Amino acid sequence: MPRRAIDWKKTGKQLLFLRNDNLSLRKYVCRENNYDKGECDGRCDTCKYDMDTSISRSELARVFSVTESVVFNWENGITPVSLEDMLFYCEIAGVDLKDLIVFEN
């Protein structure tokens, strides 16, 4: 079986799509960024923050303890995402790794 290579540009687009349109990810990021400030009680159904908005790169970067430019590089296929970060991303977004990674043809 030949070794398959990850298409990081297409995988990055998958990450961007999740950041813009995944409610599980939005809830997790919102809770992580606002709980310590006393602005989150963990009940997303009564949250003052709009769950229909996308997550900013800076919000996501804080959760991953990276810079906003790192998230930009991930989403644009410039820098590969570490396996640990990919698994964490999948866990908090509620998606399978195999559904997130795009392989080259």
C-alpha positions as protocol buffer text, in pm:
chain_id: "A"
residue {
  index: 1
  type: MET
  ca { x: 0 y: 0 z: 0 }
}
residue {
  index: 2
  type: PRO
  ca { x: 151 y: 336 z: -96 }
}
residue {
  index: 3
  type: ARG
  ca { x: 197 y: 602 z: 166 }
}
residue {
  index: 4
  type: ARG
  ca { x: -67 y: 876 z: 144 }
}
residue {
  index: 5
  type: ALA
  ca { x: 17 y: 1243 z: 188 }
}
residue {
  index: 6
  type: ILE
  ca { x: -210 y: 1497 z: 353 }
}
residue {
  index: 7
  type: ASP
  ca { x: -325 y: 1786 z: 138 }
}
residue {
  index: 8
  type: TRP
  ca { x: -275 y: 2060 z: 398 }
}
residue {
  index: 9
  type: LYS
  ca { x: -437 y: 2330 z: 185 }
}
residue {
  index: 10
  type: LYS
  ca { x: -763 y: 2133 z: 156 }
}
residue {
  index: 11
  type: THR
  ca { x: -742 y: 2018 z: 516 }
}
residue {
  index: 12
  type: GLY
  ca { x: -696 y: 2381 z: 618 }
}
residue {
  index: 13
  type: LYS
  ca { x: -1016 y: 2469 z: 435 }
}
residue {
  index: 14
  type: GLN
  ca { x: -1191 y: 2201 z: 639 }
}
residue {
  index: 15
  type: LEU
  ca { x: -1059 y: 2366 z: 957 }
}
residue {
  index: 16
  type: LEU
  ca { x: -1180 y: 2706 z: 837 }
}
residue {
  index: 17
  type: PHE
  ca { x: -1523 y: 2562 z: 763 }
}
residue {
  index: 18
  type: LEU
  ca { x: -1542 y: 2417 z: 1115 }
}
residue {
  index: 19
  type: ARG
  ca { x: -1438 y: 2748 z: 1271 }
}
residue {
  index: 20
  type: ASN
  ca { x: -1715 y: 2924 z: 1083 }
}
residue {
  index: 21
  type: ASP
  ca { x: -1992 y: 2665 z: 1112 }
}
residue {
  index: 22
  type: ASN
  ca { x: -1961 y: 2418 z: 1399 }
}
residue {
  index: 23
  type: LEU
  ca { x: -2183 y: 2472 z: 1702 }
}
residue {
  index: 24
  type: SER
  ca { x: -1992 y: 2228 z: 1927 }
}
residue {
  index: 25
  type: LEU
  ca { x: -1667 y: 2411 z: 1856 }
}
residue {
  index: 26
  type: ARG
  ca { x: -1837 y: 2748 z: 1911 }
}
residue {
  index: 27
  type: LYS
  ca { x: -1976 y: 2642 z: 2249 }
}
residue {
  index: 28
  type: TYR
  ca { x: -1641 y: 2505 z: 2365 }
}
residue {
  index: 29
  type: VAL
  ca { x: -1445 y: 2811 z: 2256 }
}
residue {
  index: 30
  type: CYS
  ca { x: -1701 y: 3048 z: 2407 }
}
residue {
  index: 31
  type: ARG
  ca { x: -1695 y: 2863 z: 2740 }
}
residue {
  index: 32
  type: GLU
  ca { x: -1314 y: 2846 z: 2749 }
}
residue {
  index: 33
  type: ASN
  ca { x: -1273 y: 3215 z: 2668 }
}
residue {
  index: 34
  type: ASN
  ca { x: -1544 y: 3348 z: 2900 }
}
residue {
  index: 35
  type: TYR
  ca { x: -1567 y: 3115 z: 3202 }
}
residue {
  index: 36
  type: ASP
  ca { x: -1267 y: 3260 z: 3388 }
}
residue {
  index: 37
  type: LYS
  ca { x: -1401 y: 3611 z: 3334 }
}
residue {
  index: 38
  type: GLY
  ca { x: -1721 y: 3512 z: 3513 }
}
residue {
  index: 39
  type: GLU
  ca { x: -1919 y: 3560 z: 3194 }
}
residue {
  index: 40
  type: CYS
  ca { x: -2009 y: 3194 z: 3146 }
}
residue {
  index: 41
  type: ASP
  ca { x: -2206 y: 2962 z: 3370 }
}
residue {
  index: 42
  type: GLY
  ca { x: -2176 y: 2670 z: 3128 }
}
residue {
  index: 43
  type: ARG
  ca { x: -2540 y: 2687 z: 3019 }
}
residue {
  index: 44
  type: CYS
  ca { x: -2512 y: 2757 z: 2647 }
}
residue {
  index: 45
  type: ASP
  ca { x: -2890 y: 2772 z: 2598 }
}
residue {
  index: 46
  type: THR
  ca { x: -2906 y: 3096 z: 2802 }
}
residue {
  index: 47
  type: CYS
  ca { x: -2573 y: 3240 z: 2689 }
}
residue {
  index: 48
  type: LYS
  ca { x: -2555 y: 3609 z: 2609 }
}
residue {
  index: 49
  type: TYR
  ca { x: -2314 y: 3536 z: 2324 }
}
residue {
  index: 50
  type: ASP
  ca { x: -2454 y: 3461 z: 1981 }
}
residue {
  index: 51
  type: MET
  ca { x: -2399 y: 3095 z: 1900 }
}
residue {
  index: 52
  type: ASP
  ca { x: -2478 y: 3162 z: 1535 }
}
residue {
  index: 53
  type: THR
  ca { x: -2165 y: 3369 z: 1480 }
}
residue {
  index: 54
  type: SER
  ca { x: -1835 y: 3226 z: 1367 }
}
residue {
  index: 55
  type: ILE
  ca { x: -1535 y: 3196 z: 1594 }
}
residue {
  index: 56
  type: SER
  ca { x: -1257 y: 3446 z: 1539 }
}
residue {
  index: 57
  type: ARG
  ca { x: -903 y: 3328 z: 1481 }
}
residue {
  index: 58
  type: SER
  ca { x: -795 y: 3499 z: 1802 }
}
residue {
  index: 59
  type: GLU
  ca { x: -1063 y: 3317 z: 2006 }
}
residue {
  index: 60
  type: LEU
  ca { x: -956 y: 2982 z: 1866 }
}
residue {
  index: 61
  type: ALA
  ca { x: -588 y: 3067 z: 1912 }
}
residue {
  index: 62
  type: ARG
  ca { x: -644 y: 3127 z: 2285 }
}
residue {
  index: 63
  type: VAL
  ca { x: -796 y: 2780 z: 2323 }
}
residue {
  index: 64
  type: PHE
  ca { x: -498 y: 2618 z: 2149 }
}
residue {
  index: 65
  type: SER
  ca { x: -243 y: 2845 z: 2323 }
}
residue {
  index: 66
  type: VAL
  ca { x: -104 y: 2958 z: 1988 }
}
residue {
  index: 67
  type: THR
  ca { x: -99 y: 3289 z: 1804 }
}
residue {
  index: 68
  type: GLU
  ca { x: -364 y: 3405 z: 1562 }
}
residue {
  index: 69
  type: SER
  ca { x: -111 y: 3374 z: 1279 }
}
residue {
  index: 70
  type: VAL
  ca { x: -64 y: 3004 z: 1360 }
}
residue {
  index: 71
  type: VAL
  ca { x: -439 y: 2948 z: 1314 }
}
residue {
  index: 72
  type: PHE
  ca { x: -421 y: 3146 z: 988 }
}
residue {
  index: 73
  type: ASN
  ca { x: -133 y: 2926 z: 870 }
}
residue {
  index: 74
  type: TRP
  ca { x: -326 y: 2608 z: 960 }
}
residue {
  index: 75
  type: GLU
  ca { x: -635 y: 2724 z: 772 }
}
residue {
  index: 76
  type: ASN
  ca { x: -437 y: 2821 z: 464 }
}
residue {
  index: 77
  type: GLY
  ca { x: -227 y: 2505 z: 450 }
}
residue {
  index: 78
  type: ILE
  ca { x: 95 y: 2695 z: 517 }
}
residue {
  index: 79
  type: THR
  ca { x: 184 y: 2509 z: 836 }
}
residue {
  index: 80
  type: PRO
  ca { x: 78 y: 2149 z: 909 }
}
residue {
  index: 81
  type: VAL
  ca { x: -126 y: 2098 z: 1225 }
}
residue {
  index: 82
  type: SER
  ca { x: 32 y: 1867 z: 1482 }
}
residue {
  index: 83
  type: LEU
  ca { x: -143 y: 1537 z: 1545 }
}
residue {
  index: 84
  type: GLU
  ca { x: -218 y: 1642 z: 1903 }
}
residue {
  index: 85
  type: ASP
  ca { x: -383 y: 1964 z: 1787 }
}
residue {
  index: 86
  type: MET
  ca { x: -579 y: 1783 z: 1514 }
}
residue {
  index: 87
  type: LEU
  ca { x: -710 y: 1531 z: 1766 }
}
residue {
  index: 88
  type: PHE
  ca { x: -804 y: 1809 z: 2010 }
}
residue {
  index: 89
  type: TYR
  ca { x: -974 y: 2001 z: 1728 }
}
residue {
  index: 90
  type: CYS
  ca { x: -1176 y: 1690 z: 1640 }
}
residue {
  index: 91
  type: GLU
  ca { x: -1267 y: 1625 z: 2002 }
}
residue {
  index: 92
  type: ILE
  ca { x: -1401 y: 1974 z: 2071 }
}
residue {
  index: 93
  type: ALA
  ca { x: -1576 y: 1999 z: 1733 }
}
residue {
  index: 94
  type: GLY
  ca { x: -1727 y: 1651 z: 1761 }
}
residue {
  index: 95
  type: VAL
  ca { x: -1592 y: 1526 z: 1428 }
}
residue {
  index: 96
  type: ASP
  ca { x: -1385 y: 1225 z: 1327 }
}
residue {
  index: 97
  type: LEU
  ca { x: -1025 y: 1276 z: 1222 }
}
residue {
  index: 98
  type: LYS
  ca { x: -1090 y: 1085 z: 899 }
}
residue {
  index: 99
  type: ASP
  ca { x: -1361 y: 1338 z: 811 }
}
residue {
  index: 100
  type: LEU
  ca { x: -1130 y: 1633 z: 868 }
}
residue {
  index: 101
  type: ILE
  ca { x: -813 y: 1528 z: 689 }
}
residue {
  index: 102
  type: VAL
  ca { x: -803 y: 1549 z: 310 }
}
residue {
  index: 103
  type: PHE
  ca { x: -544 y: 1337 z: 132 }
}
residue {
  index: 104
  type: GLU
  ca { x: -370 y: 1420 z: -194 }
}
residue {
  index: 105
  type: ASN
  ca { x: -485 y: 1227 z: -500 }
}
